[in-house]
Amino acid sequence: MILEISDEQYEQQYELEREQVSQGLKRLQDNTLNLEDKSYASATIYGIASIDTLLPKIVKRLEKTKARIDRGNTGVLFAEIRQYLYDLEPLAAAAIACKITFDKVFSFKEGSNQLTNVCDSIGIALEDECQMRYYEANYPGLLKVLKDNYWHQSKGTKQKITSIQTVINRYDIKRWVPWGRSIRVRLGTWLLDCIMVESQWFYYYTERKGKRTVNYVSPTAEFMDIKEKLMADSEMFSPLRWPMLIPPRDWTNDNRGGYLLNELTEINPMIRRGYGPRIQGEKPISFLNQIQKVKYRLNPFTVNVAEKLFERRISVGKFIPIVEIPLPPKPPNIEDKEVRKAYCRATAEAMNINAGSFRRSCRTRKTLDTVRKFKDKEFYIPWSFDYRGRAYPIPAFLTPQCTDFGKSLLNFADKAPVIGDAERWLAFQVATTYGLDKATMDERLKWTKDNKFTVTAVAEDPIDNIGIWEDADEPWQFLAACEEYYHCIIKKDRITTGLPVATDATCSGLQILAGLARDKNTAKLVNVVPDVIPQDAYKVIAMESRGSIPERLRKHWDRKCTKRTVMTIPYNAKPFSNRSYIRDALEEKGLEVNKDELTQTVKAVRAAMYKIVPGPMKVMKWIETEVSKAISKPDVLEITWVTPSGFKVTQKIMQKNIEVLKLQLLGRCKMHVATDSETLVDKVRHKAATAPNLIHSLDASLLHLSITRFNSPIALIHDSVLCRATDMSILSTLVRETYMELFAKQNYLEVFAEQIGSKTKPPIIGDLEPEAVIDSTYFFC
């Protein structure tokens, strides 16, 4: 159906996009000025980019100085550098010096760029870092306790160091010996000189202040040109991304789709992180254009609840309003030293809490800003692909891929009559969002039926009954589902439904690998083949591995402990990440595990995977081996394959040497080491990335082929599909049929082997009949 768009509607969309451009530019400019005003120019766009470029040069210079000191050479400040900075890595010293230089030189504060202020500030920051390292080396346990108890309340590095110093002074330990201002200034001057010589971005100049002569540090004309260019480039990418008031333009291989204005189309290509123009197949592009034509409206019920809770400053799940506590009143006897100290401490704590609240509420505030823009309007969402073929909304807010709160705000504008299986799927949505996502279909339907009183209470008075729904797994979507079910099924005063109902793949990585390997046992574990109850691969792996983990952990060992590991191993997660997932899961149960226990547990889970799902594990190993051979061929810079839907995947991974350092006060510091990135292929990352990227490209292809056969409103969250309750049975059947066709009509693993030039046959078990998925209730559930 071709939609007729009037000139007035086009003009409204053009006006909206012009507003996106102007507001994005204003936000960028305001953010830059705000950071400079707070002496944080190092965090601006130009600061980050400039320091990233400058760091390797400064590090190289400092390394040469250190080498000369090691050889016993003498030079200006060599004695001081050996005594105070020798144990500080060149990257750490360079990062601190560059950050402070940019913060001070570009600050609006009077006198901030005076030479002595800049040099002393660099010296102070260096000493603070060295002081924290001193306490970490000599009193690690004490420092950790102090950080855990005090740093989360602090807003800046100065407050952090002051809080630590104050508390440490209460303990009988060997304290840090201060350097003194003279040493700080001399070391700061030396590092500032290194920056000026290597960059040619700063210079000294002198001004007369009455009888005094004052030296200042200022950016050169050359750097101001660089800054202007960086800001101009960033302005190109500053426009906001909002939904559209008219259907987005169609994508083609020749023309960009989505928005109307060039300022927006130029920064939103059809394929994100792509590598130059690539011709894509007809099916993927048709799929992309189809999901862009889906029309949405805001859900007035959840919007109304959100506005009331925001006004009352009540948080629920990912919905976090600003919760501002009042500052304590100034006591009448403020002159008293102890009273003043207590007042200052209480004021600082209140300000810290308020500052943290403002940061945490950022996404909620921006979401509600967008809600106000699209209230009482129908709108559309422009979409694009990633380089594997997965679809992502271009806007940041009011999309199906938002948080639980964001998703609850959306309804399909074109509603469907509540007929056929609509009642079952609405009940399914209520129970699933409450937390019964692993229950059988009958159990979910029964739960909703048995809890009609709960559903009614939530739908009729969500504010006074907030205690009922705020603890649901997905509270906001549960809230929306209760309201729809109540009006459509219980009260029956609504005969149509536009609520998005979601069904999800069961461990989609293993589902795809089971199809590739034709592995019946794995297919059964992840509901590819039918069963009377949903199978749970996470639980099976947990039970299989239980006997091999440390005995004290066994009574606590369940599917939650293995879920993230089992879920990510098909995406090539290695033992290191397995360790963190298992450690986190056990910590949630109040259990601390030591290094040896964790190693034993990870080995047990991985061994269980090889025993329970041998087909997928063999396929992954084969892919690693063959991709390693393919990428090692002369002049091969990338791996490409075409999915069954016709999407061309281009995997190009070049070497990037990045050194990462954790500074005590300034956080993580990265340095990109220059390499010939156009010719050095990263073979290790290619091996690790291909299996997960192949899986993602195939689950994307499954949706491309399914949805182009579906003629009703549809939305996506990676490998999850959302549609109206009335249509879900049709969509579920289409997805199962497409999976069957994907793996039954051809052996795609053999096709993939041919595309990457493999000389060995892939490991295919061959006992799975993909046609069986047609009768699987829990394939998508």
C-alpha positions in Angstrom: 0.0 0.0 0.0 1.4 3.4 -1.0 0.9 6.1 1.6 -0.1 9.5 0.3 2.0 12.2 2.1 0.8 15.8 1.8 3.0 18.8 1.3 2.1 19.9 4.8 3.3 16.6 6.3 6.5 16.9 4.4 7.1 20.4 5.7 6.3 19.3 9.3 9.0 16.6 8.9 11.5 19.0 7.4 10.8 21.4 10.3 11.3 18.6 12.8 14.6 17.6 11.2 15.8 21.2 11.1 15.1 21.3 14.9 17.1 18.0 15.3 20.1 19.6 13.6 19.9 22.9 15.5 19.3 21.3 18.9 22.1 18.8 18.4 24.5 21.7 17.5 23.3 23.7 20.5 23.8 20.7 22.8 27.3 20.1 21.5 28.2 23.8 21.9 26.7 24.0 25.4 28.4 20.8 26.5 31.8 22.2 25.3 31.3 25.5 27.0 30.1 23.8 30.2 33.2 21.6 30.3 35.5 24.5 29.7 33.7 26.5 32.3 34.3 23.7 34.8 37.9 23.3 33.8 37.3 20.0 32.1 38.4 20.9 28.5 40.2 17.5 28.4 36.7 15.9 28.2 35.6 18.0 25.2 35.5 16.6 21.7 38.6 18.5 20.7 40.3 17.7 24.0 39.8 13.9 23.7 40.9 13.8 20.1 43.9 16.1 20.6 45.2 14.2 23.7 44.7 10.9 21.9 47.0 12.1 19.1 49.5 13.7 21.4 49.9 11.0 24.0 52.2 8.6 21.9 54.6 11.5 21.2 54.9 12.5 24.9 55.2 8.9 26.0 58.1 8.4 23.5 59.9 11.5 24.8 59.5 10.4 28.4 60.7 6.9 27.6 63.9 8.4 26.1 64.4 10.4 29.2 64.0 7.4 31.4 66.5 5.4 29.2 69.0 8.2 29.6 68.6 8.2 33.3 69.1 4.4 33.3 72.4 4.9 31.4 73.6 7.3 34.1 73.4 10.4 32.0 72.8 13.7 33.6 70.4 16.4 32.6 68.0 19.1 33.8 65.8 17.7 36.5 67.1 14.2 36.1 67.7 13.8 39.9 64.2 14.9 40.7 62.7 12.7 38.0 64.5 9.7 39.3 63.4 10.4 42.9 59.8 11.3 42.3 58.6 10.0 38.9 60.8 7.1 38.1 58.2 4.5 39.1 55.4 6.2 37.4 54.8 4.8 33.9 55.5 7.2 31.0 51.9 6.7 29.8 50.6 7.7 33.3 52.7 10.8 33.6 51.9 11.8 30.0 48.2 11.3 30.4 48.1 13.4 33.6 50.2 16.2 32.2 48.1 16.4 29.0 44.8 16.4 30.8 45.8 19.1 33.3 47.3 21.2 30.5 44.1 21.2 28.5 41.9 21.7 31.6 43.9 24.8 32.7 44.7 26.4 29.4 41.1 26.4 28.1 39.4 27.1 31.4 37.4 30.3 31.7 38.5 30.8 35.3 40.6 33.9 35.9 44.3 33.1 36.0 43.8 29.4 35.3 46.3 29.5 32.4 49.0 31.3 34.3 52.2 29.4 33.8 52.8 28.7 37.5 49.2 27.6 38.0 49.5 25.2 35.1 52.8 23.8 36.2 51.8 23.5 39.9 48.5 21.8 38.9 50.4 19.2 36.8 52.7 18.7 39.8 49.8 18.3 42.2 48.1 15.7 40.0 51.3 13.8 39.7 51.8 13.8 43.4 48.2 12.7 44.1 48.6 9.7 41.8 51.9 8.7 43.3 50.5 9.2 46.8 47.6 6.8 46.0 50.0 4.3 44.6 52.1 4.5 47.7 49.1 3.6 49.9 48.0 0.9 47.5 51.5 -0.7 47.6 51.9 -0.4 51.4 48.3 -0.6 52.7 46.2 -2.2 50.0 43.5 -3.5 52.2 43.0 -0.2 54.0 42.9 1.8 50.8 40.3 -0.5 49.2 38.1 -0.1 52.3 38.4 3.6 52.1 37.7 3.8 48.4 34.6 1.6 48.7 33.3 3.7 51.5 34.2 7.2 50.4 35.0 7.5 46.8 31.5 6.7 45.5 30.3 9.8 47.4 32.9 12.1 45.9 32.4 14.2 42.7 36.0 15.0 41.7 39.6 14.0 42.0 40.4 16.7 44.6 37.5 15.6 46.8 38.6 12.0 46.4 42.2 12.7 47.5 41.0 14.9 50.4 38.6 12.3 51.7 41.3 9.6 51.6 43.9 11.9 53.3 41.4 12.9 56.0 40.6 9.3 56.9 44.1 7.9 56.6 45.3 10.6 59.1 43.2 8.8 61.7 45.4 5.6 61.4 48.8 4.9 62.9 50.6 4.2 59.6 53.6 5.6 57.8 52.2 8.6 55.9 53.1 10.0 52.6 55.8 12.6 52.7 54.6 15.7 50.7 56.8 16.8 47.8 56.5 20.6 48.4 55.4 23.2 45.9 58.9 23.8 44.6 59.3 20.2 43.5 55.7 20.1 42.1 56.2 23.2 40.0 59.6 22.1 38.7 58.3 18.7 37.6 55.1 20.2 36.2 57.3 22.7 34.2 59.4 19.9 32.7 56.3 18.0 31.6 54.6 21.1 30.2 57.8 21.8 28.2 57.7 18.3 26.8 54.1 18.9 25.7 54.9 22.3 24.1 58.0 21.0 22.2 56.4 17.8 20.9 53.0 19.3 20.0 53.8 22.9 19.0 50.3 23.6 20.2 51.1 26.0 23.1 53.3 28.9 23.7 54.3 31.3 26.6 53.4 35.0 26.6 53.9 37.7 29.1 51.7 40.5 30.5 52.3 43.3 32.8 50.0 43.4 35.8 50.8 46.7 37.5 54.4 46.2 38.7 54.3 42.5 38.1 55.2 40.5 35.1 52.9 37.4 34.7 53.6 34.5 32.3 50.7 32.7 30.7 50.2 29.6 28.5 48.1 29.9 25.4 47.2 27.8 22.4 49.0 28.6 19.2 47.2 29.7 16.0 48.0 26.2 14.6 46.2 24.5 17.3 43.2 26.8 17.1 42.9 25.8 13.5 43.0 22.1 14.5 40.4 22.8 17.2 38.1 24.5 14.8 38.4 21.6 12.3 37.7 19.1 15.1 34.6 21.0 16.2 33.4 21.4 12.6 33.8 17.7 12.0 31.9 16.9 15.3 29.2 19.3 14.4 28.5 17.1 11.3 27.6 14.3 13.7 25.8 16.3 16.3 22.2 16.3 15.0 19.7 14.5 17.3 18.1 11.3 16.1 14.3 11.3 16.6 11.5 9.3 15.2 9.8 10.6 12.1 6.3 12.0 11.4 6.1 10.4 8.0 7.4 7.1 6.7 11.2 7.2 6.3 12.6 7.2 2.8 13.3 3.8 1.2 16.8 2.5 1.2 18.4 1.3 -2.1 21.9 0.3 -3.1 22.2 3.7 -4.8 20.4 6.1 -2.4 20.3 6.5 1.3 17.0 6.2 3.1 15.6 7.3 6.4 15.6 11.0 7.1 15.0 13.7 4.5 17.7 16.3 5.2 21.3 15.7 3.9 22.6 16.7 7.3 21.0 13.6 8.7 21.2 11.1 5.8 25.0 11.7 5.5 25.7 10.6 9.1 23.2 7.6 9.0 24.3 5.0 6.4 22.4 1.9 5.6 25.1 -0.3 7.1 26.8 0.8 10.4 30.5 0.2 10.7 30.5 -0.9 7.1 33.6 -0.8 4.9 32.8 1.3 1.8 29.8 0.8 -0.6 28.5 -2.8 -0.7 25.8 -4.1 -2.9 23.2 -5.8 -0.8 20.5 -8.3 -1.8 16.9 -7.4 -2.6 15.5 -9.3 0.4 17.4 -7.5 3.2 16.7 -4.1 1.7 13.0 -4.9 1.3 13.0 -6.1 4.9 14.5 -2.8 6.1 12.1 -0.7 4.2 9.2 -2.8 5.5 10.0 -2.3 9.2 10.4 1.4 8.6 6.8 1.7 7.4 5.4 0.5 10.8 3.5 3.3 12.5 3.6 3.8 16.3 1.8 5.9 18.9 2.7 6.5 22.5 0.9 4.4 25.1 -1.2 7.0 27.0 -1.5 4.8 30.1 2.2 4.3 30.7 3.0 7.9 29.7 0.5 9.1 32.3 2.0 6.8 35.0 5.5 7.9 34.2 4.7 11.6 34.4 3.1 11.1 37.8 6.0 9.1 39.2 8.5 11.6 37.7 6.6 14.4 39.5 6.6 12.5 42.7 10.3 11.4 42.2 9.5 7.7 42.5 11.9 5.3 40.8 10.8 2.0 39.2 13.3 -0.2 37.4 15.1 1.7 34.7 12.8 4.7 35.3 14.9 7.0 37.5 13.6 10.6 38.1 15.7 13.2 39.7 15.5 12.7 43.5 16.9 15.9 45.0 17.3 16.1 48.8 17.3 19.6 50.4 20.6 21.0 51.7 20.8 21.2 55.5 20.0 24.6 57.0 22.9 26.6 58.2 23.0 26.3 62.0 22.9 29.5 64.1 26.2 28.6 65.9 28.1 28.1 62.7 31.2 29.8 64.2 31.7 26.7 66.4 34.5 24.6 64.7 32.8 21.2 65.2 29.4 22.5 64.2 30.8 24.1 61.1 32.6 20.8 60.2 29.5 18.8 60.7 27.5 21.3 58.6 30.0 21.2 55.8 30.1 17.4 55.8 26.3 17.1 55.7 26.1 19.7 52.9 28.8 17.9 50.8 27.0 14.6 51.2 23.7 16.1 50.1 25.3 17.7 47.1 27.0 14.4 46.1 23.7 12.6 46.4 22.0 15.2 44.2 24.8 15.2 41.6 24.6 11.4 41.4 20.8 11.5 41.1 21.0 13.9 38.2 23.5 11.7 36.4 21.5 8.5 36.9 18.3 10.2 35.8 19.8 11.3 32.5 18.2 8.6 30.2 14.8 9.0 31.9 14.8 12.7 31.5 15.8 12.5 27.8 13.2 9.9 27.2 10.4 12.1 28.7 11.7 15.0 26.6 11.2 12.9 23.5 7.8 11.8 24.8 6.7 15.4 25.0 7.8 15.9 21.4 5.6 13.1 20.1 2.6 13.1 22.4 -0.7 12.6 20.5 1.2 12.0 17.2 1.7 9.0 15.0 5.4 8.4 14.2 7.7 6.1 12.4 11.2 4.7 13.1 14.0 4.8 10.6 16.2 1.7 10.8 19.6 0.6 9.5 21.8 -2.6 9.5 25.0 -3.4 11.3 27.6 -5.0 9.2 26.2 -8.5 10.0 22.7 -7.7 8.9 21.0 -7.1 12.3 18.5 -4.2 12.3 18.9 -1.3 14.7 16.7 1.8 15.1 18.5 5.0 14.2 16.7 7.1 16.9 18.1 6.8 20.5 14.7 7.0 22.2 11.1 5.8 21.7 12.2 2.6 20.0 11.6 -1.2 20.6 15.2 -1.5 21.6 15.0 0.9 24.5 15.0 0.0 28.2 12.1 -1.8 29.8 10.6 1.7 30.5 11.2 2.9 26.9 9.6 -0.2 25.4 6.5 0.2 27.5 5.8 3.6 25.9 5.2 2.2 22.5 2.0 0.9 20.9 1.4 0.0 17.2 -0.8 2.8 15.8 -2.6 0.3 13.5 -4.6 -1.8 16.0 -6.0 -5.3 15.4 -9.3 -6.8 16.6 -9.1 -9.0 19.6 -9.9 -12.3 17.9 -8.4 -15.7 17.4 -5.4 -16.4 19.7 -5.2 -12.7 20.8 -6.4 -13.5 24.3 -3.8 -16.3 24.8 -0.9 -14.0 23.6 -2.0 -11.1 25.8 -2.1 -13.5 28.8 1.3 -14.8 27.7 2.7 -11.2 27.6 1.4 -10.5 31.1 3.0 -13.6 32.6 6.2 -13.4 30.7 6.9 -9.8 31.6 6.1 -10.6 35.2 8.9 -13.2 35.3 7.5 -16.5 34.0 9.7 -16.5 30.9 10.9 -20.1 31.5 7.5 -21.5 32.4 5.4 -23.6 29.9 2.8 -21.9 27.8 0.0 -23.5 29.9 1.6 -22.3 33.1 1.9 -18.8 31.9 -1.7 -18.7 30.7 -2.9 -20.2 34.0 -0.8 -17.7 36.0 -2.5 -14.8 34.3 -6.0 -16.3 34.7 -5.3 -17.0 38.4 -4.1 -13.5 39.0 -6.9 -11.4 37.4 -7.3 -9.6 40.7 -3.7 -8.5 40.5 -4.0 -7.5 36.8 -7.1 -5.5 37.6 -5.6 -3.7 40.6 -2.5 -2.7 38.5 -4.6 -1.5 35.5 -7.2 0.5 37.6 -4.8 2.1 40.1 -1.1 1.7 39.2 0.1 4.4 41.5 -1.4 3.1 44.7 -0.6 -0.4 43.7 2.9 0.2 42.7 4.1 -2.4 45.1 2.4 -5.1 43.0 4.2 -4.3 39.7 7.5 -2.7 40.6 9.1 -6.1 41.5 8.2 -7.7 38.2 11.1 -8.8 35.9 10.1 -6.1 33.4 7.9 -3.8 35.5 7.0 -1.2 32.9 6.1 -3.8 30.2 4.2 -5.8 32.8 2.3 -2.6 33.6 1.4 -2.0 30.0 0.4 -5.7 29.5 -1.9 -5.6 32.6 -3.7 -2.5 31.3 -4.2 -4.0 27.8 -5.3 -7.4 29.1 -7.7 -5.7 31.6 -9.5 -3.6 29.0 -9.4 -6.2 26.2 -10.2 -9.4 28.2 -11.5 -8.7 31.7 -13.5 -5.5 31.3 -14.0 -5.9 27.6 -14.4 -2.2 26.9 -11.7 -2.3 24.2 -12.1 -4.5 21.1 -8.8 -3.8 19.4 -5.2 -4.1 20.6 -2.0 -2.4 19.6 0.3 -3.6 22.4 3.6 -5.1 21.1 3.8 -8.7 22.3 7.3 -10.1 22.4 8.6 -13.7 21.7 12.3 -14.5 22.0 14.5 -17.2 20.6 15.6 -19.9 23.1 19.4 -19.4 23.3 19.6 -18.4 19.6 23.3 -19.0 19.3 22.8 -22.7 20.1 19.7 -22.8 17.9 21.7 -21.6 14.9 24.6 -23.9 15.6 22.3 -26.8 16.0 20.9 -26.1 12.6 24.4 -25.7 11.0 25.6 -29.0 12.6 22.3 -30.8 12.1 22.7 -31.8 15.8 19.4 -33.3 17.1 20.5 -33.4 20.8 21.4 -29.7 20.8 18.3 -28.8 18.8 16.1 -30.6 21.5 17.9 -28.7 24.3 17.0 -25.3 22.7 13.5 -26.1 21.6 14.2 -26.5 17.9 12.3 -29.8 18.0 9.0 -30.1 19.7 8.4 -31.1 23.3 5.6 -30.9 25.8 7.5 -28.5 28.1 10.2 -25.9 27.2 13.7 -27.3 27.4 16.3 -25.4 29.4 19.9 -25.8 28.2 21.2 -23.7 31.1 19.7 -26.0 33.6 21.0 -29.1 31.8 24.5 -27.8 31.7 24.3 -26.8 35.4 23.2 -30.3 36.4 25.9 -31.9 34.3 28.7 -29.7 35.7 27.6 -29.8 39.3 29.5 -33.0 40.2 32.8 -31.4 39.1 32.7 -28.1 40.8 33.9 -27.5 44.4 31.7 -29.3 46.8 30.8 -26.3 48.9 29.3 -24.6 45.9 27.1 -27.5 44.7 24.0 -26.8 46.8 23.9 -23.3 45.4 24.6 -24.3 41.8 21.7 -23.8 39.4 20.8 -22.5 35.9 21.4 -18.9 36.9 25.0 -19.7 37.7 25.6 -21.0 34.2 23.3 -18.9 32.1 25.6 -16.2 30.9 28.5 -18.6 30.3 26.3 -21.0 28.3 24.7 -18.1 26.4 28.1 -16.6 25.4 30.2 -19.6 24.6 28.5 -20.0 21.2 29.7 -16.4 20.6 33.3 -17.5 21.4 33.4 -16.3 25.0 36.7 -17.5 26.5 37.5 -18.8 30.0 38.5 -15.3 31.2 35.0 -13.9 30.6 33.4 -17.2 31.8 35.2 -16.6 35.1 33.7 -13.1 35.6 30.1 -14.3 34.7 30.3 -17.3 37.2 31.9 -15.1 39.9 29.2 -12.5 39.5 26.4 -15.1 39.6 27.8 -16.7 42.8 28.3 -13.3 44.4 24.6 -12.6 43.9 24.0 -15.6 46.1 26.4 -14.3 48.8 29.3 -16.6 47.9 32.9 -15.6 47.4 35.1 -17.9 45.4 38.9 -18.0 45.3 41.0 -18.3 42.2 41.3 -22.1 42.3 37.6 -22.7 42.9 36.8 -20.4 40.0 39.2 -22.2 37.7 37.8 -25.6 38.6 34.2 -24.4 38.1 34.9 -22.8 34.7 36.6 -26.0 33.5 33.6 -28.0 34.7 31.1 -25.9 32.8 33.1 -25.9 29.6 33.6 -29.6 29.8 29.8 -30.0 30.3 29.3 -27.9 27.1 31.6 -30.2 25.1 29.6 -33.3 26.4 26.1 -31.9 26.1 26.4 -29.9 22.9 29.3 -31.5 20.9 28.0 -30.4 17.5 28.1 -26.6 18.1 31.5 -26.8 19.9 33.0 -28.8 16.9 31.5 -26.3 14.4 33.0 -23.3 16.3 36.4 -25.0 16.4 36.2 -25.8 12.7 35.3 -22.1 11.9 38.3 -20.9 13.9 40.7 -23.2 12.1 39.4 -22.5 8.6 39.2 -18.7 9.1 42.7 -18.7 10.4 43.8 -20.4 7.1 41.7 -18.1 5.0 42.9 -14.8 6.5 46.6 -16.0 6.4 46.5 -16.1 2.6 48.6 -13.3 0.8 46.7 -10.0 0.2 43.6 -11.2 2.1 42.4 -8.3 4.3 38.8 -9.4 5.0 36.5 -12.3 5.2 33.1 -12.1 3.4 30.1 -14.4 3.1 26.6 -14.0 1.8 23.7 -15.1 4.1 20.6 -17.0 2.8 18.7 -13.7 2.6 21.3 -12.2 0.3 23.0 -9.9 2.9 26.8 -9.6 2.2 28.8 -9.7 5.4 32.2 -8.1 5.3 34.4 -8.8 8.3 37.5 -6.6 8.3 39.6 -6.5 11.5 42.9 -4.7 11.4 45.5 -4.6 14.2 45.2 -1.8 16.7 47.7 -1.6 19.4 46.1 0.0 22.4 47.8 0.4 25.8 45.4 0.7 28.7 46.4 2.0 32.1 44.3 2.3 35.2 45.1 5.6 37.0 44.2 5.8 40.7 42.4 9.2 40.4 41.8 9.8 36.7 40.5 6.4 35.8 41.3 4.4 32.6 43.8 5.9 30.2 44.1 4.6 26.6 46.9 5.2 24.2 46.6 4.1 20.5 50.0 3.1 19.2 50.4 4.0 15.6 50.6 0.9 13.2 50.2 0.4 9.5 46.5 -0.4 10.2 45.7 -0.6 6.5 47.8 -3.7 6.0 48.2 -5.5 9.3 45.3 -8.0 9.6 44.4 -9.1 13.2 44.3 -12.8 12.7 43.6 -13.6 16.3 40.5 -11.4 16.5 39.3 -12.7 13.1 39.4 -16.3 14.5 37.5 -15.2 17.6 34.9 -13.0 15.8 33.8 -15.2 12.9 31.7 -17.8 14.8 29.6 -15.1 16.7 29.3 -12.9 13.6 28.2 -15.9 11.5 25.5 -16.7 14.1 24.4 -13.1 14.2 24.2 -12.9 10.4 22.1 -16.1 10.3 19.6 -15.0 13.0 19.3 -11.7 11.1 18.8 -13.6 7.8 16.1 -15.7 9.5 14.2 -12.5 10.3 14.8 -10.9 6.9 13.2 -13.9 5.2 10.4 -14.3 7.8 9.3 -10.7 8.0 9.2 -10.0 4.3 6.4 -12.6 4.3 4.5 -11.0 7.2 2.0 -8.3 6.4 1.3 -6.8 9.8 3.1 -4.3 12.1 6.4 -5.8 13.4 9.3 -4.7 15.6 12.6 -6.3 16.5 15.0 -6.6 19.3 18.0 -8.5 17.7 16.7 -12.1 17.7 13.3 -11.2 19.4 10.2 -10.3 17.5 7.3 -8.1 18.6 3.8 -7.9 17.0 0.2 -7.5 18.0 -1.4 -10.4 19.9 -3.8 -11.1 17.1 -0.9 -11.7 14.7 1.5 -13.6 16.9 0.4 -17.2 16.0 0.9 -16.3 12.3 4.3 -14.7 12.9 5.5 -17.6 15.1 4.6 -20.1 12.4 6.4 -18.0 9.7 9.6 -17.9 11.8 9.5 -21.7 12.3 8.9 -22.3 8.7 11.7 -20.0 7.7 14.1 -21.8 10.1 13.2 -25.1 8.5 13.8 -23.8 5.0 17.0 -22.1 6.1 18.6 -25.4 7.2 16.5 -28.0 5.3 16.8 -26.8 1.7 20.5 -26.4 1.8 23.4 -27.3 4.1 24.5 -23.7 4.8 27.7 -24.7 6.6 28.9 -26.2 3.4 28.0 -23.1 1.5 29.9 -21.0 4.1 32.9 -23.3 3.7 32.9 -22.7 0.0 32.6 -19.0 0.4 35.7 -18.7 2.7 37.7 -21.2 0.6 37.8 -24.0 3.1 39.5 -27.2 1.9 38.1 -29.4 4.7 34.5 -30.5 5.1 32.6 -29.0 8.1 31.7 -31.2 11.0 28.1 -32.1 10.5 26.4 -34.6 12.7 23.4 -34.9 10.4 20.7 -36.5 12.6 18.5 -33.4 12.8 15.5 -33.0 10.5 14.9 -29.2 10.5 11.3 -29.9 9.4 10.5 -30.8 13.0 10.7 -27.2 14.1 7.3 -26.6 12.6 5.6 -28.2 15.6 7.9 -26.7 18.2 5.8 -24.5 20.6 8.8 -23.1 22.4 11.2 -22.4 19.5 10.3 -18.7 19.8 8.6 -18.1 23.2 
